[in-house]
Amino acid sequence: MRSSATRRVPTKVRRPRHKEDATIPAFKVPLFLQSAGLGRKVVRFQRNQTVFAQGDPATSVIYVQEGGVKLTVVNNYGKEAVVAIHGPGDFLGEGCLGGQSICVATATAIAPTTALVIQKREMIRALREEHEFSDRFVTYVLLRNIRVEADLVDQLFNSSEKRLARTLLLLARYGRDEQPQKVVAQISQQSLAEMIGTTRSRVNFFMNKFRKLGFIKYNGGLHVNSSLLSVVLHE
């Protein structure tokens, strides 16, 4: 009598089920820059309030959401100079990413300002992991470097009238959208004089000239018309 072979039934291997990870939303640059989160917070500053001071520890990067911020530097003799004006969409304080341990300038709100304060560690993480954000930040830094070089050429070769016209156009964010007129955040003529390297009286003279020619107007703020570009281009 033949013995029947034992029939082996193959066992079905059960693979563990993994939950679909739908809890982590896709990274969106505008959302990141407009909202608080891990390692970043939204802070509101009143006009003339200090954002950070020269000599403070450099621990974070600031992104301006609304309003405006001026950067000033004081030398060993106590003389203060305005070196830059930043508006919505601008970053400042990024020197901490390059090993800068203290702030080399003082940042002051020139109007009611809302800013995103991003801790250095979180900024580094975002730059490493989020390529879209990294591309935007690198583009911004490169464009600002180009502007710094243009500022130097402007100081060396252009008249104070042209320098003032160019500064007003930059403050009005000329070229960033198609609106023919823009409102400049409140800034004193003394600050403008320090930025372009002339006296307040000269700035006052040219501002009155620009107003009479229709390049600027005062109506609830300083409105800059794109026609002011003709002063910059005029030889």
VOTI-594122 format. One record per atom (N, C-alpha, C): residue number from 1; z, x, y; residue in three letters. Coordinates in steps of 0.001 Angstrom, whole numbers, plus 500000, padded with zeros to 6 digits. Layout:
N
 resi     up   east  north resn
  NUM      Z      X      Y  Ala
...
END
This chain:
235
 resi     up   east  north resn
    1 500000 500847 498820  Met
    1 500000 500000 500000  Met
    1 500000 500881 501227  Met
    2 498994 500608 502093  Arg
    2 498895 501449 503283  Arg
    2 499905 501012 504340  Arg
    3 500484 502038 504922  Ser
    3 501458 501728 505984  Ser
    3 500702 501469 507287  Ser
    4 501098 500438 507922  Ser
    4 500416 500095 509195  Ser
    4 500868 501031 510309  Ser
    5 499890 501521 511087  Ala
    5 500203 502444 512196  Ala
    5 500916 501687 513317  Ala
    6 501865 502356 513850  Thr
    6 502613 501730 514951  Thr
    6 501757 501692 516206  Thr
    7 501602 500523 516704  Arg
    7 500763 500340 517898  Arg
    7 501603 500559 519157  Arg
    8 501180 501532 519967  Arg
    8 501923 501871 521183  Arg
    8 501292 501177 522380  Arg
    9 502094 500456 523083  Val
    9 501621 499757 524277  Val
    9 501883 500645 525490  Val
   10 500830 501016 526206  Pro
   10 501022 501898 527363  Pro
   10 501919 501222 528410  Pro
   11 502825 501981 528877  Thr
   11 503750 501455 529900  Thr
   11 503109 501567 531275  Thr
   12 503322 500571 532047  Lys
   12 502750 500529 533388  Lys
   12 503707 501228 534367  Lys
   13 503165 502234 535019  Val
   13 503973 502983 535984  Val
   13 504066 502180 537274  Val
   14 505297 501933 537666  Arg
   14 505508 501183 538893  Arg
   14 505707 502146 540061  Arg
   15 504863 502010 541017  Arg
   15 504982 502849 542202  Arg
   15 505857 502150 543246  Arg
   16 506723 502903 543856  Pro
   16 507603 502288 544856  Pro
   16 506802 501781 546044  Pro
   17 507199 500629 546492  Arg
   17 506504 500031 547630  Arg
   17 507099 500575 548929  Arg
   18 506213 500925 549799  His
   18 506650 501421 551092  His
   18 506365 500350 552143  His
   19 507322 500122 552954  Lys
   19 507109 499173 554042  Lys
   19 506122 499754 555048  Lys
   20 505242 498938 555484  Glu
   20 504317 499399 556519  Glu
   20 505101 499664 557797  Glu
   21 504935 500864 558338  Asp
   21 505687 501257 559530  Asp
   21 505002 500683 560766  Asp
   22 505403 499457 561076  Ala
   22 504819 498798 562250  Ala
   22 505806 498776 563412  Ala
   23 506896 499513 563248  Thr
   23 507932 499475 564287  Thr
   23 507641 500444 565421  Thr
   24 506794 501470 565195  Ile
   24 506483 502462 566221  Ile
   24 505160 502098 566892  Ile
   25 505199 501636 568147  Pro
   25 503955 501253 568815  Pro
   25 503112 502466 569177  Pro
   26 501839 502229 569373  Ala
   26 500943 503314 569782  Ala
   26 501348 503815 571162  Ala
   27 501223 505122 571346  Phe
   27 501607 505728 572624  Phe
   27 500603 505341 573695  Phe
   28 501108 504866 574830  Lys
   28 500265 504499 575959  Lys
   28 500781 505217 577195  Lys
   29 499914 506013 577809  Val
   29 500319 506822 578959  Val
   29 500858 505973 580104  Val
   30 500151 504896 580546  Pro
   30 500690 504100 581659  Pro
   30 502078 503539 581371  Pro
   31 502290 503062 580154  Leu
   31 503602 502520 579788  Leu
   31 504662 503602 579815  Leu
   32 504324 504785 579318  Phe
   32 505262 505912 579306  Phe
   32 505681 506283 580726  Phe
   33 504739 506273 581659  Leu
   33 505011 506712 583025  Leu
   33 505606 505618 583912  Leu
   34 505619 504393 583438  Gln
   34 506125 503302 584262  Gln
   34 507415 502681 583735  Gln
   35 507951 503194 582648  Ser
   35 509144 502581 582066  Ser
   35 510155 503633 581631  Ser
   36 511410 503202 581547  Ala
   36 512467 504079 581066  Ala
   36 512416 504153 579547  Ala
   37 513049 505166 578997  Gly
   37 513063 505342 577554  Gly
   37 513891 506549 577189  Gly
   38 513740 507013 575960  Leu
   38 514483 508168 575498  Leu
   38 514104 509403 576317  Leu
   39 515065 509981 577020  Gly
   39 514816 511187 577783  Gly
   39 514170 510960 579131  Gly
   40 514084 509725 579556  Arg
   40 513503 509439 580872  Arg
   40 514140 508183 581459  Arg
   41 514256 508161 582784  Lys
   41 514852 507002 583455  Lys
   41 514161 506755 584788  Lys
   42 514130 505507 585197  Val
   42 513548 505119 586476  Val
   42 514655 505125 587528  Val
   43 514411 505839 588628  Val
   43 515407 505967 589697  Val
   43 514770 505524 591005  Val
   44 515532 504800 591810  Arg
   44 515055 504350 593127  Arg
   44 515788 505111 594222  Arg
   45 515028 505599 595184  Phe
   45 515578 506384 596287  Phe
   45 515297 505675 597603  Phe
   46 516292 505701 598492  Gln
   46 516096 505167 599834  Gln
   46 515406 506220 600696  Gln
   47 514862 505773 601817  Arg
   47 514229 506710 602746  Arg
   47 515239 507765 603196  Arg
   48 514801 509017 603207  Asn
   48 515607 510196 603591  Asn
   48 516631 510598 602521  Asn
   49 516608 509953 601364  Gln
   49 517521 510341 600285  Gln
   49 516944 511534 599524  Gln
   50 517806 512456 599142  Thr
   50 517374 513662 598435  Thr
   50 517104 513359 596966  Thr
   51 515933 513748 596499  Val
   51 515573 513609 595085  Val
   51 516141 514788 594303  Val
   52 515900 515992 594784  Phe
   52 516571 517204 594301  Phe
   52 516569 518210 595433  Phe
   53 517505 519151 595384  Ala
   53 517688 520096 596484  Ala
   53 517336 521511 596057  Ala
   54 516901 522293 597030  Gln
   54 516600 523704 596802  Gln
   54 517843 524396 596257  Gln
   55 517691 525054 595113  Gly
   55 518817 525721 594480  Gly
   55 519450 524937 593350  Gly
   56 519104 523638 593230  Asp
   56 519621 522843 592110  Asp
   56 519033 523339 590789  Asp
   57 519736 523125 589662  Pro
   57 519159 523472 588356  Pro
   57 517878 522686 588115  Pro
   58 516843 523360 587641  Ala
   58 515567 522705 587353  Ala
   58 515590 522195 585923  Ala
   59 515845 520899 585771  Thr
   59 516054 520343 584432  Thr
   59 515120 519191 584091  Thr
   60 514301 518751 585039  Ser
   60 513469 517583 584769  Ser
   60 512199 517597 585611  Ser
   61 511245 516780 585178  Val
   61 509990 516582 585904  Val
   61 510024 515184 586510  Val
   62 509576 515066 587752  Ile
   62 509591 513788 588461  Ile
   62 508169 513246 588561  Ile
   63 508010 511975 588226  Tyr
   63 506728 511293 588401  Tyr
   63 506921 510190 589437  Tyr
   64 506166 510247 590531  Val
   64 506305 509267 591613  Val
   64 505533 507998 591241  Val
   65 506268 506885 591117  Gln
   65 505631 505601 590826  Gln
   65 505236 504873 592107  Gln
   66 506153 504798 593059  Glu
   66 505905 504140 594340  Glu
   66 506579 504938 595447  Glu
   67 506023 504844 596661  Gly
   67 506639 505519 597796  Gly
   67 506060 506895 598038  Gly
   68 506878 507804 598540  Gly
   68 506416 509148 598853  Gly
   68 507571 510124 598937  Gly
   69 507281 511382 598655  Val
   69 508293 512446 598651  Val
   69 507719 513665 599358  Val
   70 508510 514264 600242  Lys
   70 508072 515509 600867  Lys
   70 508869 516671 600293  Lys
   71 508202 517806 600180  Leu
   71 508842 519034 599711  Leu
   71 509037 519966 600897  Leu
   72 510250 520436 601076  Thr
   72 510550 521363 602161  Thr
   72 511234 522604 601598  Thr
   73 511022 523715 602277  Val
   73 511634 524991 601886  Val
   73 512358 525563 603095  Val
   74 513550 526090 602867  Val
   74 514328 526732 603928  Val
   74 514437 528217 603605  Val
   75 514097 529084 604586  Asn
   75 514187 530528 604349  Asn
   75 515602 531039 604625  Asn
   76 515789 532336 604500  Asn
   76 517117 532935 604663  Asn
   76 517666 532799 606081  Asn
   77 516781 532525 607042  Tyr
   77 517210 532396 608429  Tyr
   77 517436 530937 608829  Tyr
   78 517295 530023 607863  Gly
   78 517548 528619 608132  Gly
   78 516363 527838 608654  Gly
   79 515188 528466 608704  Lys
   79 513997 527762 609173  Lys
   79 513407 526939 608040  Lys
   80 513146 525655 608353  Glu
   80 512630 524731 607347  Glu
   80 511145 524470 607572  Glu
   81 510411 524349 606483  Ala
   81 508980 524060 606558  Ala
   81 508604 523029 605507  Ala
   82 507740 522094 605888  Val
   82 507205 521120 604935  Val
   82 506027 521762 604208  Val
   83 506086 521804 602886  Val
   83 505033 522476 602122  Val
   83 504126 521505 601382  Val
   84 504574 520259 601194  Ala
   84 503727 519297 600480  Ala
   84 504278 517891 600650  Ala
   85 503382 516929 600505  Ile
   85 503744 515514 600461  Ile
   85 503177 514942 599164  Ile
   86 504016 514273 598395  His
   86 503571 513682 597130  His
   86 503678 512169 597197  His
   87 502703 511488 596573  Gly
   87 502685 510034 596556  Gly
   87 502549 509496 595148  Gly
   88 502293 508200 595015  Pro
   88 502177 507582 593688  Pro
   88 501164 508300 592800  Pro
   89 501577 508572 591567  Gly
   89 500704 509259 590620  Gly
   89 500894 510756 590579  Gly
   90 501748 511297 591456  Asp
   90 501968 512737 591510  Asp
   90 503203 513142 590699  Asp
   91 503153 514365 590187  Phe
   91 504296 514975 589505  Phe
   91 504898 516040 590418  Phe
   92 506189 516263 590292  Leu
   92 506832 517390 590950  Leu
   92 508000 517850 590101  Leu
   93 508407 519099 590322  Gly
   93 509483 519661 589524  Gly
   93 509026 520246 588206  Gly
   94 507687 520340 588017  Glu
   94 507176 520827 586724  Glu
   94 507392 522314 586520  Glu
   95 507920 523005 587542  Gly
   95 508198 524431 587380  Gly
   95 509169 524718 586260  Gly
   96 510020 523727 585920  Cys
   96 510985 523922 584831  Cys
   96 510288 524146 583497  Cys
   97 509050 523652 583368  Leu
   97 508309 523828 582118  Leu
   97 507834 525260 581944  Leu
   98 507751 526002 583064  Gly
   98 507298 527383 583011  Gly
   98 508433 528386 583088  Gly
   99 509647 527932 582873  Gly
   99 510786 528850 582858  Gly
   99 511540 528931 584169  Gly
  100 511168 528084 585140  Gln
  100 511875 528085 586426  Gln
  100 513261 527481 586216  Gln
  101 514291 528242 586556  Ser
  101 515649 527795 586278  Ser
  101 516272 526990 587413  Ser
  102 515799 527200 588653  Ile
  102 516316 526449 589801  Ile
  102 515167 525877 590609  Ile
  103 515450 524841 591367  Cys
  103 514434 524231 592227  Cys
  103 514189 525126 593435  Cys
  104 512938 525418 593733  Val
  104 512607 526319 594838  Val
  104 512366 525567 596135  Val
  105 512443 524239 596090  Ala
  105 512235 523427 597286  Ala
  105 513142 522209 597218  Ala
  106 513250 521526 598335  Thr
  106 514003 520274 598401  Thr
  106 513026 519111 598468  Thr
  107 513238 518104 597632  Ala
  107 512394 516914 597622  Ala
  107 513166 515764 598267  Ala
  108 512551 515143 599281  Thr
  108 513200 514062 600023  Thr
  108 512274 512864 600098  Thr
  109 512793 511683 599855  Ala
  109 511986 510465 599947  Ala
  109 511649 510191 601411  Ala
  110 510383 509972 601716  Ile
  110 509970 509673 603084  Ile
  110 509788 508170 603284  Ile
  111 510028 507403 602224  Ala
  111 509956 505942 602249  Ala
  111 510736 505464 601026  Ala
  112 511076 504178 600939  Pro
  112 511677 503693 599693  Pro
  112 510798 504079 598511  Pro
  113 511373 504801 597575  Thr
  113 510579 505440 596517  Thr
  113 511153 505134 595133  Thr
  114 510257 504864 594206  Thr
  114 510638 504693 592803  Thr
  114 509997 505823 592002  Thr
  115 510811 506511 591214  Ala
  115 510314 507665 590463  Ala
  115 510844 507645 589043  Ala
  116 510057 508210 588149  Leu
  116 510473 508386 586765  Leu
  116 510965 509813 586585  Leu
  117 512211 509961 586189  Val
  117 512801 511277 585959  Val
  117 512719 511568 584463  Val
  118 511931 512573 584113  Ile
  118 511692 512913 582705  Ile
  118 512412 514221 582386  Ile
  119 513333 514181 581450  Gln
  119 514051 515390 581070  Gln
  119 513085 516426 580495  Gln
  120 513394 517680 580729  Lys
  120 512516 518775 580318  Lys
  120 512169 518695 578825  Lys
  121 513155 518445 577985  Arg
  121 512900 518393 576535  Arg
  121 511931 517274 576183  Arg
  122 512110 516107 576807  Glu
  122 511225 514981 576526  Glu
  122 509817 515251 577052  Glu
  123 509718 515908 578200  Met
  123 508411 516244 578760  Met
  123 507672 517205 577829  Met
  124 508357 518201 577325  Ile
  124 507737 519160 576405  Ile
  124 507282 518457 575133  Ile
  125 508128 517559 574610  Arg
  125 507756 516815 573404  Arg
  125 506483 515994 573632  Arg
  126 506439 515278 574765  Ala
  126 505274 514437 575052  Ala
  126 504007 515280 575203  Ala
  127 504121 516435 575842  Leu
  127 502955 517296 576026  Leu
  127 502456 517851 574690  Leu
  128 503360 518116 573770  Arg
  128 502979 518664 572471  Arg
  128 502403 517611 571530  Arg
  129 502964 516411 571566  Glu
  129 502630 515409 570558  Glu
  129 501632 514362 571025  Glu
  130 501595 514112 572331  Glu
  130 500729 513040 572839  Glu
  130 499572 513661 573621  Glu
  131 498424 513761 572949  His
  131 497291 514487 573519  His
  131 496724 513817 574763  His
  132 496730 512500 574791  Glu
  132 496203 511794 575960  Glu
  132 497054 512107 577192  Glu
  133 498363 512113 577007  Phe
  133 499267 512433 578109  Phe
  133 499114 513895 578515  Phe
  134 498985 514772 577531  Ser
  134 498815 516194 577814  Ser
  134 497543 516441 578618  Ser
  135 496451 515768 578248  Asp
  135 495184 515921 578976  Asp
  135 495333 515475 580428  Asp
  136 496027 514366 580618  Arg
  136 496204 513855 581985  Arg
  136 497042 514811 582823  Arg
  137 498102 515341 582243  Phe
  137 498977 516229 582988  Phe
  137 498267 517539 583331  Phe
  138 497544 518102 582373  Val
  138 496825 519351 582619  Val
  138 495765 519147 583695  Val
  139 495061 518025 583642  Thr
  139 494059 517722 584671  Thr
  139 494707 517646 586043  Thr
  140 495873 517005 586108  Tyr
  140 496573 516889 587388  Tyr
  140 496946 518266 587936  Tyr
  141 497501 519114 587078  Val
  141 497917 520452 587514  Val
  141 496726 521260 587992  Val
  142 495597 521178 587284  Leu
  142 494402 521919 587686  Leu
  142 493875 521437 589035  Leu
  143 493849 520117 589216  Leu
  143 493371 519571 590488  Leu
  143 494284 519974 591639  Leu
  144 495569 520034 591374  Arg
  144 496494 520429 592434  Arg
  144 496334 521912 592768  Arg
  145 496069 522730 591779  Asn
  145 495810 524145 592042  Asn
  145 494562 524316 592902  Asn
  146 493540 523512 592620  Ile
  146 492326 523550 593437  Ile
  146 492651 523154 594870  Ile
  147 493522 522155 595022  Arg
  147 493899 521715 596369  Arg
  147 494676 522805 597104  Arg
  148 495546 523512 596387  Val
  148 496312 524596 597021  Val
  148 495357 525669 597546  Val
  149 494339 526008 596764  Glu
  149 493356 526990 597217  Glu
  149 492593 526475 598440  Glu
  150 492255 525173 598410  Ala
  150 491558 524587 599556  Ala
  150 492460 524580 600789  Ala
  151 493760 524353 600585  Asp
  151 494710 524394 601708  Asp
  151 494730 525775 602354  Asp
  152 494667 526804 601514  Leu
  152 494681 528170 602040  Leu
  152 493432 528446 602870  Leu
  153 492279 528038 602355  Val
  153 491027 528201 603100  Val
  153 491089 527413 604403  Val
  154 491649 526217 604329  Asp
  154 491787 525363 605510  Asp
  154 492619 526043 606593  Asp
  155 493727 526659 606172  Gln
  155 494602 527341 607123  Gln
  155 493924 528559 607745  Gln
  156 493103 529249 606957  Leu
  156 492493 530489 607426  Leu
  156 491288 530271 608338  Leu
  157 490509 529222 608082  Phe
  157 489209 529118 608745  Phe
  157 489013 527883 609618  Phe
  158 489814 526854 609449  Asn
  158 489575 525619 610190  Asn
  158 490501 525469 611391  Asn
  159 490055 524703 612360  Ser
  159 490858 524442 613550  Ser
  159 492013 523514 613192  Ser
  160 492998 523435 614077  Ser
  160 494146 522565 613825  Ser
  160 493724 521096 613788  Ser
  161 492680 520743 614540  Glu
  161 492188 519365 614516  Glu
  161 491629 519012 613144  Glu
  162 490831 519911 612577  Lys
  162 490277 519672 611244  Lys
  162 491378 519664 610187  Lys
  163 492352 520559 610348  Arg
  163 493445 520615 609379  Arg
  163 494239 519317 609394  Arg
  164 494453 518763 610570  Leu
  164 495183 517501 610673  Leu
  164 494382 516365 610042  Leu
  165 493093 516317 610325  Ala
  165 492240 515265 609758  Ala
  165 492245 515332 608231  Ala
  166 492104 516536 607696  Arg
  166 492103 516702 606239  Arg
  166 493444 516295 605635  Arg
  167 494533 516661 606294  Thr
  167 495862 516317 605791  Thr
  167 496063 514803 605771  Thr
  168 495620 514123 606816  Leu
  168 495754 512666 606866  Leu
  168 494944 512000 605759  Leu
  169 493745 512507 605506  Leu
  169 492914 511950 604435  Leu
  169 493562 512166 603063  Leu
  170 494149 513333 602869  Leu
  170 494826 513601 601604  Leu
  170 496049 512715 601435  Leu
  171 496792 512527 602520  Leu
  171 497972 511662 602454  Leu
  171 497581 510211 602188  Leu
  172 496402 509829 602666  Ala
  172 495915 508465 602465  Ala
  172 495231 508292 601116  Ala
  173 495285 509346 600276  Arg
  173 494696 509314 598925  Arg
  173 493196 509061 598995  Arg
  174 492531 509650 599999  Tyr
  174 491102 509452 600169  Tyr
  174 490345 509877 598911  Tyr
  175 489424 509012 598476  Gly
  175 488599 509320 597316  Gly
  175 489148 508817 596004  Gly
  176 490363 508238 595997  Arg
  176 490940 507773 594742  Arg
  176 490568 506333 594423  Arg
  177 490139 505587 595403  Asp
  177 489603 504256 595164  Asp
  177 488583 503964 596246  Asp
  178 488053 502755 596246  Glu
  178 486935 502440 597135  Glu
  178 487364 501746 598420  Glu
  179 488644 501582 598643  Gln
  179 489079 500906 599856  Gln
  179 488805 501791 601072  Gln
  180 488192 501241 602106  Pro
  180 487829 502063 603264  Pro
  180 489014 502477 604111  Pro
  181 490115 501730 604057  Gln
  181 491278 502066 604847  Gln
  181 492506 502139 603960  Gln
  182 493357 503094 604251  Lys
  182 494577 503268 603486  Lys
  182 495748 503396 604439  Lys
  183 496917 503057 603957  Val
  183 498126 503176 604760  Val
  183 498884 504408 604300  Val
  184 499220 505261 605249  Val
  184 499951 506486 604946  Val
  184 501440 506207 604983  Val
  185 502174 506757 604002  Ala
  185 503625 506636 604014  Ala
  185 504156 507245 605316  Ala
  186 505210 506649 605831  Gln
  186 505742 507081 607129  Gln
  186 506083 508569 607108  Gln
  187 505511 509299 608052  Ile
  187 505753 510730 608155  Ile
  187 505723 511107 609636  Ile
  188 506648 511935 610046  Ser
  188 506769 512270 611458  Ser
  188 505682 513248 611885  Ser
  189 505406 513254 613196  Gln
  189 504442 514201 613731  Gln
  189 504954 515632 613591  Gln
  190 506256 515808 613627  Gln
  190 506820 517146 613433  Gln
  190 506517 517662 612036  Gln
  191 506644 516776 611041  Ser
  191 506332 517176 609658  Ser
  191 504856 517516 609514  Ser
  192 503991 516733 610156  Leu
  192 502559 517021 610128  Leu
  192 502272 518371 610778  Leu
  193 502963 518647 611867  Ala
  193 502770 519925 612557  Ala
  193 503167 521086 611660  Ala
  194 504262 520942 610921  Glu
  194 504714 522001 610027  Glu
  194 503728 522200 608881  Glu
  195 503133 521122 608418  Met
  195 502211 521207 607289  Met
  195 500925 521929 607667  Met
  196 500438 521723 608894  Ile
  196 499148 522311 609269  Ile
  196 499302 523562 610123  Ile
  197 500538 523931 610442  Gly
  197 500770 525169 611171  Gly
  197 500431 525110 612647  Gly
  198 500898 524062 613329  Thr
  198 500677 523951 614769  Thr
  198 501905 523303 615392  Thr
  199 501797 522901 616668  Thr
  199 502934 522313 617360  Thr
  199 502859 520786 617325  Thr
  200 504004 520157 617556  Arg
  200 504043 518700 617572  Arg
  200 503190 518147 618709  Arg
  201 503173 518815 619840  Ser
  201 502379 518335 620976  Ser
  201 500892 518317 620651  Ser
  202 500423 519320 619883  Arg
  202 499004 519345 619490  Arg
  202 498706 518200 618520  Arg
  203 499626 517961 617603  Val
  203 499444 516853 616671  Val
  203 499382 515535 617431  Val
  204 500264 515352 618393  Asn
  204 500285 514129 619197  Asn
  204 498958 513953 619948  Asn
  205 498439 515048 620486  Phe
  205 497166 514999 621215  Phe
  205 496034 514539 620303  Phe
  206 495946 515138 619109  Phe
  206 494854 514799 618195  Phe
  206 495031 513399 617613  Phe
  207 496264 512978 617363  Met
  207 496496 511633 616835  Met
  207 496039 510584 617848  Met
  208 496324 510807 619117  Asn
  208 495852 509884 620148  Asn
  208 494326 509880 620221  Asn
  209 493726 511049 620067  Lys
  209 492266 511155 620072  Lys
  209 491670 510386 618888  Lys
  210 492248 510583 617689  Phe
  210 491755 509879 616500  Phe
  210 491886 508359 616669  Phe
  211 492989 507931 617297  Arg
  211 493203 506494 617483  Arg
  211 492156 505908 618427  Arg
  212 491866 506607 619508  Lys
  212 490882 506122 620473  Lys
  212 489485 506054 619864  Lys
  213 489180 506959 618936  Leu
  213 487874 506980 618277  Leu
  213 487789 506003 617108  Leu
  214 488900 505347 616784  Gly
  214 488900 504366 615702  Gly
  214 489092 504953 614321  Gly
  215 489427 506234 614226  Phe
  215 489628 506873 612930  Phe
  215 490960 506455 612295  Phe
  216 491942 506165 613140  Ile
  216 493246 505719 612648  Ile
  216 493710 504569 613533  Ile
  217 494686 503824 613040  Lys
  217 495302 502788 613861  Lys
  217 496729 502566 613383  Lys
  218 497546 502072 614292  Tyr
  218 498939 501779 613970  Tyr
  218 499100 500265 613918  Tyr
  219 499388 499765 612737  Asn
  219 499577 498331 612557  Asn
  219 500455 498120 611330  Asn
  220 501774 498159 611563  Gly
  220 502693 498084 610424  Gly
  220 502650 499331 609572  Gly
  221 502251 500428 610165  Gly
  221 502099 501681 609445  Gly
  221 500862 502401 609954  Gly
  222 500640 503590 609488  Leu
  222 499482 504368 609905  Leu
  222 498322 504107 608951  Leu
  223 497261 503494 609462  His
  223 496059 503212 608679  His
  223 495037 504311 608942  His
  224 494527 504903 607889  Val
  224 493538 505976 608001  Val
  224 492189 505456 607520  Val
  225 491201 505521 608393  Asn
  225 489859 505089 608049  Asn
  225 489090 506268 607456  Asn
  226 488253 505985 606460  Ser
  226 487484 507052 605821  Ser
  226 486522 507739 606787  Ser
  227 486232 507106 607947  Ser
  227 485363 507725 608942  Ser
  227 485985 508998 609524  Ser
  228 487284 509180 609307  Leu
  228 487945 510406 609768  Leu
  228 487343 511635 609088  Leu
  229 486681 511412 607965  Leu
  229 486036 512509 607246  Leu
  229 485004 513221 608124  Leu
  230 484448 512521 609105  Ser
  230 483445 513125 609968  Ser
  230 484031 514303 610768  Ser
  231 485320 514252 611059  Val
  231 485962 515348 611781  Val
  231 486009 516596 610902  Val
  232 486285 516381 609613  Val
  232 486361 517494 608676  Val
  232 484993 518128 608455  Val
  233 483967 517288 608372  Leu
  233 482615 517787 608080  Leu
  233 481889 518306 609292  Leu
  234 482378 517958 610491  His
  234 481699 518380 611720  His
  234 481841 519875 611939  His
  235 480717 520530 612226  Glu
  235 480740 521979 612478  Glu
  235 481012 522236 613947  Glu
END
